[in-house]
Amino acid sequence: MKKSLGALSLLGVSALLLAGCASGDAGQSAETGDLTVWLVGTDTPQDARDYLKKTFEAENEGWTLTIEEKTWADTADNYVAALSSNDAPDLVEVGNTQSPGFIDQGLFLDISDLQADLGGDELLQSFVELGSADGSLYAAPYYAGSRIVFYSPSSYSGEVPTTLEEYVADGIAATTATKSGIYAPGKDWYNALPYVWANGGEIATQDGDTWKGGFSSSGGIAGLTMLQDVYQNATIAPADADETDPQVPFCAGEIGFLSAPAWVKWSILAPADDAKAPGCPETVGADLKAFALPGMTAGEVAPVFAGGSNIAIAAKSDAPDKAEAALKIILSEGYQKILAENGLIPALTSFADFLPDDEITVEAAKAVASSKAVPASPNWSEVESSGVIKDALVKIAQGGDVTAIATELDGQIEAILNK
């Protein structure tokens, strides 16, 4: 996830565009024109941008393609108004967990008829889930990043665990009064989810039009109980803290296992004299290693939450057929290879071979391939912004009754998702 879109459902524009989202048959555009693509931030490398523009313009005579760079604040504050206007962009990047809210507002074109051409079953499935509604695809995967477990031989000298139970046990054994065997601040809900998912639990599941919370299921309780063991015996991180700047205690030698997004590698390896965010490339980070969080059975990878982006055609694009052509280029081998070579997990699993052949990137790709998504509900952003999951985890970290806390949490989630 890049940024929550808590205000999206409050903007009241769904009725304006419901008709627009039903169109899966792109009409013919004018003979000439300019296609507008909105990309967010600087993650997309310049080489990829140049490839998209050059390829599109070569294949669509008389047309130009313009890329506009937006911020993640724009996706929350300006996207709805822009996509609702008669001057809407044609293709837009959004955070993967933002997709359901935009889809519910009718802002994206139905691209189900393109799904097979874009990659079909090779598309990252957790991103497909968040980009779909009622069996139709509206936002395709763009690229992903994933959480992996970092460690350094200077702070953890044992064998790499092969199961989640071994991971917890090794973390407990490595914990001291001044070091977390597993870094696990109580509010870090992203790293809490794999315990629930690996044990067969869910955040929530949908039956018809009704969502049912899954933390109090047998698998959910088993996962949260395992997590409470981590909180109580494998970490010295504060129960009421978040996961912000985990490289700081890692570089101080205060962490054995650090489960964090793969990009934290660059924070750890940043120059030690960086005034804003010093790293430790010559000390703890000198021999940085990583592995995908193991599952319940040796050889399996635990389901983890993957962040990243989806990309969609605006329902009010005045050149939907040209937008489809550009989308096919973005999901093509040539474009996705550039993303992969720059360390971004590509949208198709078959393109993972293009990733740099270093341990951290390879392990991140394994993690993404086994990733899971949050519930694909337009109300999900409200669950995030409400803080109910964080609040429940803090109570568990503080030693509260797991079953009672999970049951209360399910009720809170159901009340939001079933509005």
C-alpha positions as CSV (number, residue, x, y, z in Angstrom):
1,M,0.0,0.0,0.0
2,K,1.2,3.4,-0.9
3,K,-1.3,5.7,0.8
4,S,-4.8,5.1,2.3
5,L,-7.7,6.8,0.6
6,G,-9.8,7.4,3.7
7,A,-11.7,10.3,2.2
8,L,-12.6,8.6,-1.0
9,S,-16.0,7.2,0.0
10,L,-17.0,10.6,1.5
11,L,-16.8,12.5,-1.8
12,G,-20.2,11.3,-3.1
13,V,-19.5,11.0,-6.8
14,S,-20.4,7.4,-7.3
15,A,-23.8,8.2,-8.9
16,L,-22.1,10.5,-11.4
17,L,-20.0,7.7,-13.0
18,L,-21.7,4.4,-12.5
19,A,-22.6,4.2,-16.2
20,G,-19.0,4.9,-17.2
21,C,-17.6,1.8,-15.4
22,A,-19.6,-0.6,-17.3
23,S,-17.9,-0.1,-20.6
24,G,-15.5,-2.8,-21.6
25,D,-15.7,-2.1,-25.3
26,A,-13.3,0.7,-26.1
27,G,-14.6,3.0,-28.8
28,Q,-12.4,4.3,-31.6
29,S,-10.4,7.5,-30.9
30,A,-9.7,10.3,-33.3
31,E,-6.9,9.9,-35.8
32,T,-4.6,12.2,-33.8
33,G,-4.4,13.2,-30.2
34,D,-2.5,13.1,-26.9
35,L,-2.8,10.4,-24.4
36,T,-2.2,11.4,-20.8
37,V,-0.7,9.0,-18.3
38,W,-0.5,9.8,-14.6
39,L,2.3,8.0,-12.7
40,V,2.9,8.5,-9.0
41,G,6.2,9.5,-7.4
42,T,9.6,8.6,-8.8
43,D,9.4,4.8,-8.5
44,T,8.9,4.3,-12.3
45,P,12.4,4.7,-13.8
46,Q,13.0,7.2,-16.6
47,D,14.0,4.4,-18.9
48,A,10.5,2.8,-18.5
49,R,8.8,6.2,-19.2
50,D,10.9,6.7,-22.3
51,Y,10.1,3.2,-23.5
52,L,6.4,3.7,-23.1
53,K,6.3,7.0,-24.9
54,K,8.6,5.9,-27.8
55,T,6.8,2.5,-28.3
56,F,3.3,4.0,-28.1
57,E,4.0,6.8,-30.5
58,A,5.7,4.4,-32.9
59,E,2.7,2.1,-32.9
60,N,0.0,4.9,-33.0
61,E,0.8,7.3,-35.8
62,G,-0.4,10.8,-35.2
63,W,-0.6,10.3,-31.4
64,T,1.6,11.6,-28.7
65,L,1.8,10.3,-25.1
66,T,2.4,12.6,-22.2
67,I,3.4,11.4,-18.7
68,E,2.5,13.5,-15.7
69,E,4.1,12.8,-12.3
70,K,1.7,13.0,-9.4
71,T,2.3,12.6,-5.6
72,W,0.6,10.1,-3.3
73,A,-1.1,13.1,-1.7
74,D,-2.7,13.7,-5.1
75,T,-4.2,10.2,-5.2
76,A,-6.1,11.0,-2.0
77,D,-6.9,14.7,-2.6
78,N,-7.2,15.3,-6.3
79,Y,-7.8,12.0,-8.2
80,V,-11.6,11.8,-7.7
81,A,-12.2,15.3,-9.0
82,A,-9.9,14.8,-12.0
83,L,-11.3,11.4,-12.9
84,S,-14.8,12.8,-12.6
85,S,-14.2,15.7,-14.9
86,N,-14.5,16.0,-18.7
87,D,-10.8,16.5,-18.9
88,A,-9.8,13.2,-17.2
89,P,-6.4,11.6,-17.7
90,D,-6.5,8.4,-19.7
91,L,-4.3,6.0,-17.6
92,V,-3.6,6.4,-13.9
93,E,-1.4,4.7,-11.3
94,V,-3.0,4.1,-7.9
95,G,-1.8,2.3,-4.7
96,N,-3.0,-1.3,-4.8
97,T,-5.2,-1.0,-1.7
98,Q,-6.8,2.2,-3.1
99,S,-8.2,0.4,-6.1
100,P,-11.4,-0.9,-4.5
101,G,-12.5,2.6,-3.5
102,F,-11.9,4.1,-7.0
103,I,-13.7,1.1,-8.6
104,D,-16.7,1.6,-6.3
105,Q,-16.9,5.2,-7.4
106,G,-17.1,4.1,-11.1
107,L,-13.9,5.9,-12.0
108,F,-12.2,3.0,-13.9
109,L,-13.1,1.2,-17.1
110,D,-13.9,-2.5,-17.1
111,I,-10.8,-4.2,-18.7
112,S,-11.9,-7.8,-18.2
113,D,-11.8,-8.4,-21.9
114,L,-8.1,-7.5,-21.9
115,Q,-7.1,-9.7,-18.9
116,A,-5.9,-12.6,-20.9
117,D,-3.8,-10.4,-23.2
118,L,-2.3,-8.6,-20.3
119,G,-1.0,-11.8,-18.6
120,G,-4.0,-13.8,-17.4
121,D,-3.0,-16.2,-14.6
122,E,0.5,-14.8,-14.5
123,L,-0.6,-11.5,-13.2
124,L,0.1,-11.0,-9.5
125,Q,-3.1,-12.4,-8.0
126,S,-3.3,-10.4,-4.8
127,F,-3.2,-7.2,-7.0
128,V,-5.8,-8.7,-9.4
129,E,-8.1,-9.2,-6.4
130,L,-7.8,-5.6,-5.3
131,G,-8.3,-4.4,-8.8
132,S,-11.5,-6.4,-9.4
133,A,-15.1,-6.1,-8.4
134,D,-18.0,-8.5,-9.0
135,G,-15.8,-10.8,-11.1
136,S,-14.6,-8.0,-13.4
137,L,-11.1,-6.5,-13.7
138,Y,-10.8,-2.7,-13.5
139,A,-7.2,-2.1,-12.4
140,A,-4.3,-4.2,-13.5
141,P,-1.2,-4.9,-11.4
142,Y,1.6,-2.5,-12.2
143,Y,4.5,-3.4,-9.9
144,A,5.0,-4.7,-6.3
145,G,7.2,-4.6,-3.3
146,S,7.2,-7.0,-0.4
147,R,8.2,-7.6,3.1
148,I,11.2,-9.9,3.7
149,V,13.2,-10.7,6.8
150,F,16.5,-8.9,7.0
151,Y,19.4,-10.0,9.3
152,S,23.1,-9.6,9.7
153,P,25.6,-12.2,10.9
154,S,26.8,-9.6,13.4
155,S,23.4,-9.7,15.2
156,Y,22.1,-13.2,14.3
157,S,24.5,-16.0,13.8
158,G,22.1,-19.0,13.7
159,E,20.7,-21.0,10.7
160,V,17.9,-19.5,8.6
161,P,14.6,-20.9,10.0
162,T,12.7,-23.2,7.6
163,T,9.2,-22.8,9.2
164,L,7.3,-20.1,10.9
165,E,7.4,-22.0,14.2
166,E,11.2,-22.2,13.9
167,Y,11.3,-18.5,13.1
168,V,9.4,-17.6,16.3
169,A,11.5,-20.1,18.4
170,D,14.8,-18.7,17.0
171,G,13.6,-15.2,17.6
172,I,12.8,-16.0,21.2
173,A,16.2,-17.6,21.7
174,A,18.0,-14.6,20.3
175,T,16.2,-12.0,22.4
176,T,18.0,-10.3,25.3
177,A,17.4,-7.4,27.5
178,T,18.8,-5.1,24.8
179,K,17.9,-6.9,21.6
180,S,14.7,-8.0,19.8
181,G,15.1,-11.5,18.3
182,I,12.2,-10.4,16.1
183,Y,11.4,-6.7,15.8
184,A,7.6,-6.5,16.4
185,P,6.2,-3.1,17.7
186,G,2.6,-3.6,18.6
187,K,1.0,-1.3,16.0
188,D,2.8,-3.0,13.0
189,W,-0.3,-4.7,11.6
190,Y,1.4,-5.4,8.2
191,N,3.8,-7.8,9.8
192,A,1.1,-9.3,12.1
193,L,-1.0,-10.5,9.1
194,P,1.3,-13.3,8.0
195,Y,0.8,-15.1,11.3
196,V,-2.9,-15.1,10.8
197,W,-2.8,-16.0,7.2
198,A,-0.2,-18.8,7.6
199,N,-2.4,-20.4,10.2
200,G,-5.4,-20.4,7.9
201,G,-7.1,-17.2,9.2
202,E,-8.4,-14.2,7.3
203,I,-9.0,-10.6,7.9
204,A,-12.5,-10.9,6.6
205,T,-14.3,-13.0,3.9
206,Q,-17.4,-12.1,1.8
207,D,-20.5,-14.2,1.5
208,G,-22.8,-12.6,-1.0
209,D,-23.0,-8.9,0.0
210,T,-22.0,-9.6,3.6
211,W,-18.5,-9.5,5.1
212,K,-17.6,-11.7,8.1
213,G,-14.5,-11.0,10.2
214,G,-11.9,-13.8,10.4
215,F,-9.6,-12.9,13.2
216,S,-11.7,-14.9,15.7
217,S,-11.7,-18.0,13.5
218,S,-9.7,-21.0,14.6
219,G,-6.9,-20.1,12.2
220,G,-7.1,-16.4,13.3
221,I,-6.8,-17.3,17.0
222,A,-3.9,-19.7,16.3
223,G,-2.0,-16.9,14.4
224,L,-2.7,-14.2,17.0
225,T,-1.6,-16.6,19.8
226,M,1.6,-17.2,18.0
227,L,2.0,-13.5,17.5
228,Q,1.4,-12.8,21.2
229,D,4.3,-15.2,21.9
230,V,6.4,-13.0,19.8
231,Y,5.3,-9.9,21.5
232,Q,5.8,-11.3,25.0
233,N,9.0,-13.3,24.4
234,A,10.8,-12.3,21.2
235,T,10.8,-8.5,21.1
236,I,11.7,-5.5,23.2
237,A,10.0,-3.1,20.8
238,P,7.3,-1.0,22.5
239,A,3.8,-2.5,22.5
240,D,2.3,0.8,21.5
241,A,4.8,1.8,18.8
242,D,4.7,1.6,15.0
243,E,7.3,0.3,12.5
244,T,8.6,3.7,11.5
245,D,12.4,3.9,10.7
246,P,13.2,0.3,11.7
247,Q,16.7,0.7,10.3
248,V,17.6,2.8,13.4
249,P,17.5,-0.1,15.9
250,F,18.7,-2.5,13.3
251,C,21.8,-0.5,12.7
252,A,22.3,-0.2,16.4
253,G,22.5,-4.0,16.6
254,E,19.3,-4.2,18.6
255,I,17.5,-6.5,16.1
256,G,18.0,-10.1,15.1
257,F,15.2,-10.5,12.5
258,L,13.7,-7.5,10.9
259,S,10.6,-8.1,8.7
260,A,10.3,-5.0,6.5
261,P,9.7,-3.8,3.0
262,A,12.5,-4.8,0.6
263,W,13.3,-1.1,0.0
264,V,14.5,-0.8,3.7
265,K,17.7,-2.3,2.3
266,W,18.5,1.2,1.0
267,S,17.9,2.8,4.3
268,I,20.2,0.3,6.0
269,L,22.9,0.8,3.4
270,A,22.6,4.6,3.3
271,P,25.8,6.5,4.3
272,A,26.4,6.6,8.0
273,D,26.9,10.3,7.8
274,D,23.6,11.0,6.2
275,A,22.2,13.8,8.4
276,K,18.5,12.9,7.8
277,A,18.6,9.1,7.7
278,P,21.9,7.6,8.6
279,G,22.5,3.9,7.7
280,C,25.2,1.5,8.6
281,P,26.8,0.1,5.4
282,E,30.1,-0.5,7.1
283,T,29.0,-2.1,10.3
284,V,25.7,-4.1,10.8
285,G,24.8,-3.6,7.2
286,A,28.2,-4.7,5.8
287,D,27.0,-8.3,5.2
288,L,23.2,-7.7,5.0
289,K,21.2,-10.8,4.3
290,A,17.5,-11.6,3.9
291,F,15.0,-14.4,3.4
292,A,11.3,-14.7,2.7
293,L,9.3,-15.4,5.8
294,P,8.8,-19.2,6.0
295,G,5.3,-20.8,6.2
296,M,4.0,-23.5,8.5
297,T,5.6,-26.3,6.4
298,A,9.3,-26.4,5.5
299,G,9.8,-25.2,1.9
300,E,6.7,-23.0,1.9
301,V,6.7,-19.2,2.0
302,A,4.3,-17.5,4.4
303,P,1.6,-15.3,2.9
304,V,2.7,-11.7,3.4
305,F,1.1,-8.3,2.6
306,A,2.5,-6.9,-0.6
307,G,2.4,-3.2,-1.3
308,G,2.7,-1.6,-4.7
309,S,0.6,-0.1,-7.5
310,N,-2.2,-1.0,-9.9
311,I,-2.9,0.9,-13.2
312,A,-6.2,1.6,-14.7
313,I,-8.0,3.3,-17.6
314,A,-10.2,6.2,-16.6
315,A,-13.9,5.6,-17.2
316,K,-14.1,9.1,-18.7
317,S,-11.0,8.7,-21.0
318,D,-11.9,10.2,-24.4
319,A,-9.5,7.7,-26.1
320,P,-10.1,4.3,-24.4
321,D,-8.8,2.3,-27.3
322,K,-5.5,4.2,-27.2
323,A,-5.4,3.8,-23.4
324,E,-5.8,0.1,-23.9
325,A,-2.9,0.1,-26.3
326,A,-0.7,1.9,-23.8
327,L,-1.8,-0.5,-21.0
328,K,-0.7,-3.4,-23.1
329,I,2.8,-1.8,-23.5
330,I,3.0,-1.2,-19.8
331,L,2.3,-4.9,-19.1
332,S,4.6,-6.1,-21.9
333,E,7.9,-7.8,-21.4
334,G,9.9,-4.9,-22.7
335,Y,8.4,-2.4,-20.2
336,Q,8.2,-4.8,-17.2
337,K,11.8,-5.9,-17.8
338,I,12.9,-2.3,-17.2
339,L,11.0,-2.2,-13.9
340,A,12.4,-5.5,-12.8
341,E,16.0,-4.6,-13.6
342,N,15.5,-1.5,-11.4
343,G,14.4,-3.8,-8.5
344,L,10.6,-3.4,-8.8
345,I,8.7,-6.7,-8.6
346,P,7.0,-7.0,-12.1
347,A,3.3,-7.4,-12.6
348,L,3.7,-10.9,-14.1
349,T,5.3,-13.7,-12.2
350,S,6.9,-14.9,-15.4
351,F,9.0,-11.7,-15.6
352,A,10.6,-12.3,-12.2
353,D,13.6,-13.8,-14.1
354,F,14.5,-10.2,-15.1
355,L,15.1,-9.1,-11.5
356,P,18.7,-8.5,-10.3
357,D,20.3,-11.7,-9.2
358,D,21.0,-10.7,-5.6
359,E,19.7,-12.4,-2.6
360,I,17.5,-9.6,-1.3
361,T,15.6,-9.1,-4.6
362,V,15.2,-12.8,-5.2
363,E,13.7,-13.3,-1.8
364,A,11.4,-10.4,-2.2
365,A,10.1,-11.9,-5.5
366,K,9.4,-15.2,-3.6
367,A,7.5,-13.2,-1.0
368,V,5.4,-11.4,-3.5
369,A,4.5,-14.6,-5.3
370,S,2.9,-15.8,-2.1
371,S,1.4,-12.5,-1.0
372,K,-2.2,-11.9,0.0
373,A,-4.5,-8.9,-0.2
374,V,-6.6,-7.0,2.2
375,P,-10.4,-7.4,1.6
376,A,-11.3,-5.9,-1.7
377,S,-14.0,-3.7,-0.2
378,P,-14.6,0.0,-1.0
379,N,-14.8,0.5,2.7
380,W,-11.4,-1.0,3.4
381,S,-9.7,2.4,3.6
382,E,-11.9,3.2,6.6
383,V,-10.9,0.1,8.4
384,E,-7.3,1.2,8.0
385,S,-7.9,4.8,9.0
386,S,-10.0,3.8,12.0
387,G,-7.0,2.1,13.7
388,V,-9.0,-0.8,15.0
389,I,-6.5,-3.4,13.9
390,K,-3.6,-1.5,15.5
391,D,-5.6,-1.0,18.7
392,A,-6.4,-4.7,18.9
393,L,-2.7,-5.7,18.3
394,V,-1.6,-3.4,21.1
395,K,-4.0,-5.1,23.5
396,I,-2.6,-8.5,22.4
397,A,1.0,-7.3,22.9
398,Q,0.1,-6.1,26.3
399,G,-1.1,-9.6,27.3
400,G,-4.8,-9.3,26.7
401,D,-7.1,-12.3,26.1
402,V,-6.6,-13.2,22.4
403,T,-10.1,-14.6,21.8
404,A,-11.9,-11.7,23.3
405,I,-9.8,-9.2,21.5
406,A,-10.2,-11.0,18.2
407,T,-14.0,-11.3,18.6
408,E,-14.3,-7.6,19.3
409,L,-12.1,-6.7,16.3
410,D,-14.2,-8.8,14.0
411,G,-17.3,-7.0,15.1
412,Q,-15.6,-3.6,14.4
413,I,-14.4,-4.7,11.0
414,E,-17.8,-6.1,10.0
415,A,-19.5,-2.9,11.1
416,I,-17.3,-0.9,8.7
417,L,-17.2,-3.2,5.7
418,N,-21.0,-3.9,5.8
419,K,-22.1,-0.2,5.8
